Amino acid sequence: MTKPKDVKIGERIRAVFDQMPKTCTIDWFAKELNCDRRNVYRIFKKENIDIHLLARISQILNHDFFRDLSEGK
């Protein structure tokens, strides 16, 4: 049985966020998440994340992070 790659979800979220249009700023993302911009930077450093928060982030960024996790991306 092969072991899935360790996916650091915060890094993946950051990578997807960085591909968003330039109008999608950190301030915009923080507002969408109802948090402070410092919390957004903390999210980018996380190795794991609450599934409810991940669902919200997936919806905001229009990206299926759950699929990324299951595929080991």
PyMOL Python script that loads the backbone (N, CA, C, O; Angstrom):
from pymol import cmd

cmd.read_pdbstr("""\
ATOM      1  N   MET A   1       0.843  -1.172   0.000  1.00  0.00           N
ATOM      2  CA  MET A   1       0.000   0.000   0.000  1.00  0.00           C
ATOM      3  C   MET A   1       0.895   1.246   0.000  1.00  0.00           C
ATOM      4  O   MET A   1       1.785   1.381   0.839  1.00  0.00           O
ATOM      5  N   THR A   2       0.651   2.131  -0.932  1.00  0.00           N
ATOM      6  CA  THR A   2       1.459   3.341  -1.002  1.00  0.00           C
ATOM      7  C   THR A   2       0.930   4.392  -0.047  1.00  0.00           C
ATOM      8  O   THR A   2      -0.274   4.522   0.171  1.00  0.00           O
ATOM      9  N   LYS A   3       1.850   5.123   0.503  1.00  0.00           N
ATOM     10  CA  LYS A   3       1.515   6.185   1.446  1.00  0.00           C
ATOM     11  C   LYS A   3       1.272   7.474   0.663  1.00  0.00           C
ATOM     12  O   LYS A   3       2.101   7.858  -0.163  1.00  0.00           O
ATOM     13  N   PRO A   4       0.123   8.162   0.918  1.00  0.00           N
ATOM     14  CA  PRO A   4      -0.112   9.418   0.209  1.00  0.00           C
ATOM     15  C   PRO A   4       0.905  10.476   0.616  1.00  0.00           C
ATOM     16  O   PRO A   4       1.421  10.471   1.734  1.00  0.00           O
ATOM     17  N   LYS A   5       1.181  11.381  -0.317  1.00  0.00           N
ATOM     18  CA  LYS A   5       2.098  12.481  -0.010  1.00  0.00           C
ATOM     19  C   LYS A   5       1.517  13.315   1.117  1.00  0.00           C
ATOM     20  O   LYS A   5       0.301  13.455   1.243  1.00  0.00           O
ATOM     21  N   ASP A   6       2.399  13.865   1.930  1.00  0.00           N
ATOM     22  CA  ASP A   6       1.952  14.800   2.955  1.00  0.00           C
ATOM     23  C   ASP A   6       1.564  16.103   2.268  1.00  0.00           C
ATOM     24  O   ASP A   6       2.394  16.772   1.652  1.00  0.00           O
ATOM     25  N   VAL A   7       0.295  16.444   2.387  1.00  0.00           N
ATOM     26  CA  VAL A   7      -0.208  17.666   1.785  1.00  0.00           C
ATOM     27  C   VAL A   7      -0.317  18.711   2.881  1.00  0.00           C
ATOM     28  O   VAL A   7      -1.045  18.524   3.856  1.00  0.00           O
ATOM     29  N   LYS A   8       0.397  19.797   2.724  1.00  0.00           N
ATOM     30  CA  LYS A   8       0.265  20.909   3.662  1.00  0.00           C
ATOM     31  C   LYS A   8      -0.823  21.801   3.093  1.00  0.00           C
ATOM     32  O   LYS A   8      -0.600  22.565   2.154  1.00  0.00           O
ATOM     33  N   ILE A   9      -1.993  21.688   3.677  1.00  0.00           N
ATOM     34  CA  ILE A   9      -3.166  22.332   3.117  1.00  0.00           C
ATOM     35  C   ILE A   9      -3.012  23.841   3.029  1.00  0.00           C
ATOM     36  O   ILE A   9      -3.499  24.451   2.077  1.00  0.00           O
ATOM     37  N   GLY A  10      -2.353  24.450   3.987  1.00  0.00           N
ATOM     38  CA  GLY A  10      -2.147  25.893   3.940  1.00  0.00           C
ATOM     39  C   GLY A  10      -1.368  26.323   2.708  1.00  0.00           C
ATOM     40  O   GLY A  10      -1.686  27.335   2.082  1.00  0.00           O
ATOM     41  N   GLU A  11      -0.343  25.548   2.365  1.00  0.00           N
ATOM     42  CA  GLU A  11       0.444  25.851   1.173  1.00  0.00           C
ATOM     43  C   GLU A  11      -0.402  25.703  -0.086  1.00  0.00           C
ATOM     44  O   GLU A  11      -0.270  26.482  -1.030  1.00  0.00           O
ATOM     45  N   ARG A  12      -1.269  24.700  -0.089  1.00  0.00           N
ATOM     46  CA  ARG A  12      -2.147  24.485  -1.256  1.00  0.00           C
ATOM     47  C   ARG A  12      -3.150  25.628  -1.388  1.00  0.00           C
ATOM     48  O   ARG A  12      -3.406  26.117  -2.489  1.00  0.00           O
ATOM     49  N   ILE A  13      -3.717  26.052  -0.251  1.00  0.00           N
ATOM     50  CA  ILE A  13      -4.648  27.181  -0.269  1.00  0.00           C
ATOM     51  C   ILE A  13      -3.943  28.420  -0.804  1.00  0.00           C
ATOM     52  O   ILE A  13      -4.502  29.147  -1.625  1.00  0.00           O
ATOM     53  N   ARG A  14      -2.729  28.661  -0.347  1.00  0.00           N
ATOM     54  CA  ARG A  14      -1.956  29.825  -0.809  1.00  0.00           C
ATOM     55  C   ARG A  14      -1.711  29.752  -2.309  1.00  0.00           C
ATOM     56  O   ARG A  14      -1.832  30.757  -3.010  1.00  0.00           O
ATOM     57  N   ALA A  15      -1.367  28.568  -2.803  1.00  0.00           N
ATOM     58  CA  ALA A  15      -1.098  28.408  -4.231  1.00  0.00           C
ATOM     59  C   ALA A  15      -2.338  28.718  -5.067  1.00  0.00           C
ATOM     60  O   ALA A  15      -2.248  29.376  -6.103  1.00  0.00           O
ATOM     61  N   VAL A  16      -3.490  28.242  -4.611  1.00  0.00           N
ATOM     62  CA  VAL A  16      -4.735  28.515  -5.339  1.00  0.00           C
ATOM     63  C   VAL A  16      -5.090  29.995  -5.227  1.00  0.00           C
ATOM     64  O   VAL A  16      -5.493  30.617  -6.210  1.00  0.00           O
ATOM     65  N   PHE A  17      -4.938  30.555  -4.028  1.00  0.00           N
ATOM     66  CA  PHE A  17      -5.210  31.979  -3.838  1.00  0.00           C
ATOM     67  C   PHE A  17      -4.334  32.826  -4.763  1.00  0.00           C
ATOM     68  O   PHE A  17      -4.816  33.791  -5.356  1.00  0.00           O
ATOM     69  N   ASP A  18      -3.066  32.477  -4.889  1.00  0.00           N
ATOM     70  CA  ASP A  18      -2.135  33.243  -5.719  1.00  0.00           C
ATOM     71  C   ASP A  18      -2.517  33.212  -7.199  1.00  0.00           C
ATOM     72  O   ASP A  18      -2.082  34.078  -7.959  1.00  0.00           O
ATOM     73  N   GLN A  19      -3.315  32.240  -7.621  1.00  0.00           N
ATOM     74  CA  GLN A  19      -3.759  32.153  -9.011  1.00  0.00           C
ATOM     75  C   GLN A  19      -5.046  32.941  -9.267  1.00  0.00           C
ATOM     76  O   GLN A  19      -5.499  33.057 -10.406  1.00  0.00           O
ATOM     77  N   MET A  20      -5.618  33.472  -8.208  1.00  0.00           N
ATOM     78  CA  MET A  20      -6.848  34.252  -8.351  1.00  0.00           C
ATOM     79  C   MET A  20      -6.522  35.586  -9.030  1.00  0.00           C
ATOM     80  O   MET A  20      -5.372  36.027  -9.024  1.00  0.00           O
ATOM     81  N   PRO A  21      -7.544  36.224  -9.615  1.00  0.00           N
ATOM     82  CA  PRO A  21      -7.306  37.556 -10.205  1.00  0.00           C
ATOM     83  C   PRO A  21      -6.758  38.523  -9.158  1.00  0.00           C
ATOM     84  O   PRO A  21      -7.016  38.372  -7.964  1.00  0.00           O
ATOM     85  N   LYS A  22      -6.013  39.498  -9.612  1.00  0.00           N
ATOM     86  CA  LYS A  22      -5.368  40.460  -8.704  1.00  0.00           C
ATOM     87  C   LYS A  22      -6.376  41.254  -7.876  1.00  0.00           C
ATOM     88  O   LYS A  22      -6.010  41.837  -6.856  1.00  0.00           O
ATOM     89  N   THR A  23      -7.635  41.285  -8.300  1.00  0.00           N
ATOM     90  CA  THR A  23      -8.665  41.976  -7.505  1.00  0.00           C
ATOM     91  C   THR A  23      -8.990  41.204  -6.230  1.00  0.00           C
ATOM     92  O   THR A  23      -9.587  41.749  -5.301  1.00  0.00           O
ATOM     93  N   CYS A  24      -8.600  39.947  -6.191  1.00  0.00           N
ATOM     94  CA  CYS A  24      -8.823  39.117  -4.997  1.00  0.00           C
ATOM     95  C   CYS A  24      -7.598  39.258  -4.086  1.00  0.00           C
ATOM     96  O   CYS A  24      -6.645  38.485  -4.178  1.00  0.00           O
ATOM     97  N   THR A  25      -7.649  40.238  -3.229  1.00  0.00           N
ATOM     98  CA  THR A  25      -6.532  40.547  -2.345  1.00  0.00           C
ATOM     99  C   THR A  25      -6.662  39.784  -1.024  1.00  0.00           C
ATOM    100  O   THR A  25      -7.672  39.129  -0.766  1.00  0.00           O
ATOM    101  N   ILE A  26      -5.632  39.881  -0.206  1.00  0.00           N
ATOM    102  CA  ILE A  26      -5.684  39.296   1.136  1.00  0.00           C
ATOM    103  C   ILE A  26      -6.828  39.928   1.924  1.00  0.00           C
ATOM    104  O   ILE A  26      -7.553  39.236   2.640  1.00  0.00           O
ATOM    105  N   ASP A  27      -6.985  41.225   1.791  1.00  0.00           N
ATOM    106  CA  ASP A  27      -8.089  41.907   2.492  1.00  0.00           C
ATOM    107  C   ASP A  27      -9.444  41.373   2.037  1.00  0.00           C
ATOM    108  O   ASP A  27     -10.337  41.163   2.858  1.00  0.00           O
ATOM    109  N   TRP A  28      -9.598  41.155   0.743  1.00  0.00           N
ATOM    110  CA  TRP A  28     -10.842  40.585   0.208  1.00  0.00           C
ATOM    111  C   TRP A  28     -11.086  39.195   0.799  1.00  0.00           C
ATOM    112  O   TRP A  28     -12.189  38.888   1.249  1.00  0.00           O
ATOM    113  N   PHE A  29     -10.046  38.362   0.792  1.00  0.00           N
ATOM    114  CA  PHE A  29     -10.153  36.994   1.299  1.00  0.00           C
ATOM    115  C   PHE A  29     -10.515  37.010   2.786  1.00  0.00           C
ATOM    116  O   PHE A  29     -11.380  36.253   3.226  1.00  0.00           O
ATOM    117  N   ALA A  30      -9.862  37.858   3.542  1.00  0.00           N
ATOM    118  CA  ALA A  30     -10.158  37.966   4.979  1.00  0.00           C
ATOM    119  C   ALA A  30     -11.610  38.396   5.199  1.00  0.00           C
ATOM    120  O   ALA A  30     -12.290  37.870   6.080  1.00  0.00           O
ATOM    121  N   LYS A  31     -12.074  39.340   4.406  1.00  0.00           N
ATOM    122  CA  LYS A  31     -13.465  39.794   4.530  1.00  0.00           C
ATOM    123  C   LYS A  31     -14.435  38.660   4.214  1.00  0.00           C
ATOM    124  O   LYS A  31     -15.430  38.478   4.916  1.00  0.00           O
ATOM    125  N   GLU A  32     -14.151  37.904   3.169  1.00  0.00           N
ATOM    126  CA  GLU A  32     -15.001  36.766   2.794  1.00  0.00           C
ATOM    127  C   GLU A  32     -15.045  35.704   3.899  1.00  0.00           C
ATOM    128  O   GLU A  32     -16.068  35.053   4.110  1.00  0.00           O
ATOM    129  N   LEU A  33     -13.919  35.544   4.598  1.00  0.00           N
ATOM    130  CA  LEU A  33     -13.838  34.562   5.688  1.00  0.00           C
ATOM    131  C   LEU A  33     -14.306  35.129   7.025  1.00  0.00           C
ATOM    132  O   LEU A  33     -14.365  34.410   8.023  1.00  0.00           O
ATOM    133  N   ASN A  34     -14.639  36.422   7.043  1.00  0.00           N
ATOM    134  CA  ASN A  34     -15.024  37.101   8.287  1.00  0.00           C
ATOM    135  C   ASN A  34     -13.926  37.000   9.340  1.00  0.00           C
ATOM    136  O   ASN A  34     -14.179  36.650  10.493  1.00  0.00           O
ATOM    137  N   CYS A  35     -12.704  37.313   8.921  1.00  0.00           N
ATOM    138  CA  CYS A  35     -11.581  37.275   9.847  1.00  0.00           C
ATOM    139  C   CYS A  35     -10.614  38.407   9.527  1.00  0.00           C
ATOM    140  O   CYS A  35     -10.823  39.170   8.584  1.00  0.00           O
ATOM    141  N   ASP A  36      -9.587  38.502  10.301  1.00  0.00           N
ATOM    142  CA  ASP A  36      -8.537  39.493  10.127  1.00  0.00           C
ATOM    143  C   ASP A  36      -7.517  38.970   9.120  1.00  0.00           C
ATOM    144  O   ASP A  36      -7.321  37.761   8.999  1.00  0.00           O
ATOM    145  N   ARG A  37      -6.873  39.876   8.405  1.00  0.00           N
ATOM    146  CA  ARG A  37      -5.885  39.453   7.405  1.00  0.00           C
ATOM    147  C   ARG A  37      -4.741  38.639   8.025  1.00  0.00           C
ATOM    148  O   ARG A  37      -4.152  37.792   7.352  1.00  0.00           O
ATOM    149  N   ARG A  38      -4.424  38.890   9.304  1.00  0.00           N
ATOM    150  CA  ARG A  38      -3.385  38.086   9.969  1.00  0.00           C
ATOM    151  C   ARG A  38      -3.802  36.620  10.046  1.00  0.00           C
ATOM    152  O   ARG A  38      -2.967  35.721   9.951  1.00  0.00           O
ATOM    153  N   ASN A  39      -5.105  36.389  10.220  1.00  0.00           N
ATOM    154  CA  ASN A  39      -5.592  35.009  10.271  1.00  0.00           C
ATOM    155  C   ASN A  39      -5.438  34.317   8.922  1.00  0.00           C
ATOM    156  O   ASN A  39      -5.200  33.111   8.867  1.00  0.00           O
ATOM    157  N   VAL A  40      -5.573  35.068   7.842  1.00  0.00           N
ATOM    158  CA  VAL A  40      -5.375  34.493   6.509  1.00  0.00           C
ATOM    159  C   VAL A  40      -3.939  33.995   6.378  1.00  0.00           C
ATOM    160  O   VAL A  40      -3.705  32.890   5.888  1.00  0.00           O
ATOM    161  N   TYR A  41      -2.986  34.800   6.811  1.00  0.00           N
ATOM    162  CA  TYR A  41      -1.587  34.372   6.745  1.00  0.00           C
ATOM    163  C   TYR A  41      -1.332  33.156   7.639  1.00  0.00           C
ATOM    164  O   TYR A  41      -0.495  32.314   7.311  1.00  0.00           O
ATOM    165  N   ARG A  42      -2.037  33.059   8.749  1.00  0.00           N
ATOM    166  CA  ARG A  42      -1.919  31.863   9.614  1.00  0.00           C
ATOM    167  C   ARG A  42      -2.469  30.632   8.899  1.00  0.00           C
ATOM    168  O   ARG A  42      -1.902  29.543   8.995  1.00  0.00           O
ATOM    169  N   ILE A  43      -3.575  30.813   8.184  1.00  0.00           N
ATOM    170  CA  ILE A  43      -4.154  29.697   7.422  1.00  0.00           C
ATOM    171  C   ILE A  43      -3.140  29.182   6.409  1.00  0.00           C
ATOM    172  O   ILE A  43      -3.001  27.972   6.232  1.00  0.00           O
ATOM    173  N   PHE A  44      -2.431  30.090   5.742  1.00  0.00           N
ATOM    174  CA  PHE A  44      -1.444  29.699   4.731  1.00  0.00           C
ATOM    175  C   PHE A  44      -0.308  28.864   5.325  1.00  0.00           C
ATOM    176  O   PHE A  44       0.391  28.171   4.585  1.00  0.00           O
ATOM    177  N   LYS A  45      -0.113  28.914   6.627  1.00  0.00           N
ATOM    178  CA  LYS A  45       0.963  28.159   7.280  1.00  0.00           C
ATOM    179  C   LYS A  45       0.500  26.833   7.883  1.00  0.00           C
ATOM    180  O   LYS A  45       1.319  26.050   8.366  1.00  0.00           O
ATOM    181  N   LYS A  46      -0.803  26.581   7.855  1.00  0.00           N
ATOM    182  CA  LYS A  46      -1.348  25.398   8.514  1.00  0.00           C
ATOM    183  C   LYS A  46      -1.023  24.107   7.767  1.00  0.00           C
ATOM    184  O   LYS A  46      -0.995  24.064   6.537  1.00  0.00           O
ATOM    185  N   GLU A  47      -0.779  23.061   8.551  1.00  0.00           N
ATOM    186  CA  GLU A  47      -0.598  21.730   7.980  1.00  0.00           C
ATOM    187  C   GLU A  47      -1.913  20.974   7.938  1.00  0.00           C
ATOM    188  O   GLU A  47      -2.089  20.069   7.123  1.00  0.00           O
ATOM    189  N   ASN A  48      -2.844  21.347   8.822  1.00  0.00           N
ATOM    190  CA  ASN A  48      -4.182  20.754   8.806  1.00  0.00           C
ATOM    191  C   ASN A  48      -5.179  21.847   9.154  1.00  0.00           C
ATOM    192  O   ASN A  48      -4.809  22.911   9.650  1.00  0.00           O
ATOM    193  N   ILE A  49      -6.452  21.567   8.887  1.00  0.00           N
ATOM    194  CA  ILE A  49      -7.455  22.609   9.003  1.00  0.00           C
ATOM    195  C   ILE A  49      -8.812  21.983   9.294  1.00  0.00           C
ATOM    196  O   ILE A  49      -9.083  20.858   8.874  1.00  0.00           O
ATOM    197  N   ASP A  50      -9.649  22.697  10.001  1.00  0.00           N
ATOM    198  CA  ASP A  50     -11.000  22.265  10.300  1.00  0.00           C
ATOM    199  C   ASP A  50     -11.784  22.093   8.993  1.00  0.00           C
ATOM    200  O   ASP A  50     -11.668  22.925   8.092  1.00  0.00           O
ATOM    201  N   ILE A  51     -12.572  21.031   8.882  1.00  0.00           N
ATOM    202  CA  ILE A  51     -13.266  20.769   7.615  1.00  0.00           C
ATOM    203  C   ILE A  51     -14.308  21.833   7.285  1.00  0.00           C
ATOM    204  O   ILE A  51     -14.562  22.105   6.112  1.00  0.00           O
ATOM    205  N   HIS A  52     -14.907  22.430   8.296  1.00  0.00           N
ATOM    206  CA  HIS A  52     -15.896  23.481   8.028  1.00  0.00           C
ATOM    207  C   HIS A  52     -15.218  24.719   7.437  1.00  0.00           C
ATOM    208  O   HIS A  52     -15.746  25.349   6.521  1.00  0.00           O
ATOM    209  N   LEU A  53     -14.059  25.055   7.966  1.00  0.00           N
ATOM    210  CA  LEU A  53     -13.304  26.179   7.425  1.00  0.00           C
ATOM    211  C   LEU A  53     -12.831  25.857   6.011  1.00  0.00           C
ATOM    212  O   LEU A  53     -12.880  26.712   5.127  1.00  0.00           O
ATOM    213  N   LEU A  54     -12.378  24.635   5.799  1.00  0.00           N
ATOM    214  CA  LEU A  54     -11.920  24.235   4.470  1.00  0.00           C
ATOM    215  C   LEU A  54     -13.068  24.289   3.467  1.00  0.00           C
ATOM    216  O   LEU A  54     -12.865  24.669   2.314  1.00  0.00           O
ATOM    217  N   ALA A  55     -14.260  23.916   3.891  1.00  0.00           N
ATOM    218  CA  ALA A  55     -15.426  23.994   3.007  1.00  0.00           C
ATOM    219  C   ALA A  55     -15.707  25.442   2.619  1.00  0.00           C
ATOM    220  O   ALA A  55     -15.999  25.731   1.459  1.00  0.00           O
ATOM    221  N   ARG A  56     -15.621  26.351   3.587  1.00  0.00           N
ATOM    222  CA  ARG A  56     -15.835  27.776   3.294  1.00  0.00           C
ATOM    223  C   ARG A  56     -14.772  28.302   2.335  1.00  0.00           C
ATOM    224  O   ARG A  56     -15.080  29.028   1.390  1.00  0.00           O
ATOM    225  N   ILE A  57     -13.535  27.934   2.584  1.00  0.00           N
ATOM    226  CA  ILE A  57     -12.440  28.377   1.717  1.00  0.00           C
ATOM    227  C   ILE A  57     -12.634  27.813   0.306  1.00  0.00           C
ATOM    228  O   ILE A  57     -12.424  28.520  -0.679  1.00  0.00           O
ATOM    229  N   SER A  58     -13.030  26.555   0.210  1.00  0.00           N
ATOM    230  CA  SER A  58     -13.284  25.931  -1.093  1.00  0.00           C
ATOM    231  C   SER A  58     -14.347  26.696  -1.864  1.00  0.00           C
ATOM    232  O   SER A  58     -14.224  26.919  -3.069  1.00  0.00           O
ATOM    233  N   GLN A  59     -15.380  27.089  -1.159  1.00  0.00           N
ATOM    234  CA  GLN A  59     -16.468  27.826  -1.794  1.00  0.00           C
ATOM    235  C   GLN A  59     -16.001  29.219  -2.231  1.00  0.00           C
ATOM    236  O   GLN A  59     -16.288  29.650  -3.348  1.00  0.00           O
ATOM    237  N   ILE A  60     -15.292  29.909  -1.363  1.00  0.00           N
ATOM    238  CA  ILE A  60     -14.820  31.265  -1.673  1.00  0.00           C
ATOM    239  C   ILE A  60     -13.862  31.260  -2.860  1.00  0.00           C
ATOM    240  O   ILE A  60     -13.969  32.101  -3.753  1.00  0.00           O
ATOM    241  N   LEU A  61     -12.929  30.316  -2.869  1.00  0.00           N
ATOM    242  CA  LEU A  61     -11.920  30.271  -3.928  1.00  0.00           C
ATOM    243  C   LEU A  61     -12.361  29.428  -5.119  1.00  0.00           C
ATOM    244  O   LEU A  61     -11.632  29.302  -6.103  1.00  0.00           O
ATOM    245  N   ASN A  62     -13.564  28.848  -5.024  1.00  0.00           N
ATOM    246  CA  ASN A  62     -14.108  28.016  -6.099  1.00  0.00           C
ATOM    247  C   ASN A  62     -13.120  26.909  -6.493  1.00  0.00           C
ATOM    248  O   ASN A  62     -12.793  26.726  -7.666  1.00  0.00           O
ATOM    249  N   HIS A  63     -12.658  26.180  -5.471  1.00  0.00           N
ATOM    250  CA  HIS A  63     -11.682  25.108  -5.677  1.00  0.00           C
ATOM    251  C   HIS A  63     -11.978  23.974  -4.704  1.00  0.00           C
ATOM    252  O   HIS A  63     -12.271  24.220  -3.534  1.00  0.00           O
ATOM    253  N   ASP A  64     -11.903  22.743  -5.179  1.00  0.00           N
ATOM    254  CA  ASP A  64     -12.196  21.577  -4.343  1.00  0.00           C
ATOM    255  C   ASP A  64     -10.924  21.087  -3.636  1.00  0.00           C
ATOM    256  O   ASP A  64     -10.208  20.225  -4.146  1.00  0.00           O
ATOM    257  N   PHE A  65     -10.662  21.650  -2.462  1.00  0.00           N
ATOM    258  CA  PHE A  65      -9.483  21.246  -1.697  1.00  0.00           C
ATOM    259  C   PHE A  65      -9.627  19.830  -1.148  1.00  0.00           C
ATOM    260  O   PHE A  65      -8.626  19.163  -0.886  1.00  0.00           O
ATOM    261  N   PHE A  66     -10.848  19.372  -0.976  1.00  0.00           N
ATOM    262  CA  PHE A  66     -11.063  18.001  -0.506  1.00  0.00           C
ATOM    263  C   PHE A  66     -10.555  17.007  -1.550  1.00  0.00           C
ATOM    264  O   PHE A  66      -9.991  15.970  -1.201  1.00  0.00           O
ATOM    265  N   ARG A  67     -10.752  17.316  -2.802  1.00  0.00           N
ATOM    266  CA  ARG A  67     -10.237  16.448  -3.864  1.00  0.00           C
ATOM    267  C   ARG A  67      -8.706  16.468  -3.842  1.00  0.00           C
ATOM    268  O   ARG A  67      -8.063  15.427  -3.979  1.00  0.00           O
ATOM    269  N   ASP A  68      -8.135  17.647  -3.670  1.00  0.00           N
ATOM    270  CA  ASP A  68      -6.680  17.740  -3.585  1.00  0.00           C
ATOM    271  C   ASP A  68      -6.146  16.840  -2.482  1.00  0.00           C
ATOM    272  O   ASP A  68      -5.162  16.128  -2.678  1.00  0.00           O
ATOM    273  N   LEU A  69      -6.794  16.871  -1.321  1.00  0.00           N
ATOM    274  CA  LEU A  69      -6.357  16.056  -0.194  1.00  0.00           C
ATOM    275  C   LEU A  69      -6.487  14.565  -0.504  1.00  0.00           C
ATOM    276  O   LEU A  69      -5.589  13.780  -0.199  1.00  0.00           O
ATOM    277  N   SER A  70      -7.619  14.181  -1.116  1.00  0.00           N
ATOM    278  CA  SER A  70      -7.820  12.757  -1.395  1.00  0.00           C
ATOM    279  C   SER A  70      -6.876  12.245  -2.478  1.00  0.00           C
ATOM    280  O   SER A  70      -6.535  11.063  -2.506  1.00  0.00           O
ATOM    281  N   GLU A  71      -6.454  13.147  -3.374  1.00  0.00           N
ATOM    282  CA  GLU A  71      -5.532  12.756  -4.442  1.00  0.00           C
ATOM    283  C   GLU A  71      -4.074  12.965  -4.053  1.00  0.00           C
ATOM    284  O   GLU A  71      -3.171  12.605  -4.809  1.00  0.00           O
ATOM    285  N   GLY A  72      -3.838  13.544  -2.878  1.00  0.00           N
ATOM    286  CA  GLY A  72      -2.476  13.754  -2.402  1.00  0.00           C
ATOM    287  C   GLY A  72      -1.748  14.873  -3.114  1.00  0.00           C
ATOM    288  O   GLY A  72      -0.522  14.845  -3.224  1.00  0.00           O
ATOM    289  N   LYS A  73      -2.487  15.858  -3.600  1.00  0.00           N
ATOM    290  CA  LYS A  73      -1.864  16.990  -4.315  1.00  0.00           C
ATOM    291  C   LYS A  73      -1.293  17.987  -3.348  1.00  0.00           C
ATOM    292  O   LYS A  73      -0.732  19.000  -3.764  1.00  0.00           O
TER     293      LYS A  73
END
""", "prot")
cmd.dss("prot")
cmd.show_as("cartoon", "prot")
cmd.util.cbc("prot")
cmd.orient("prot")
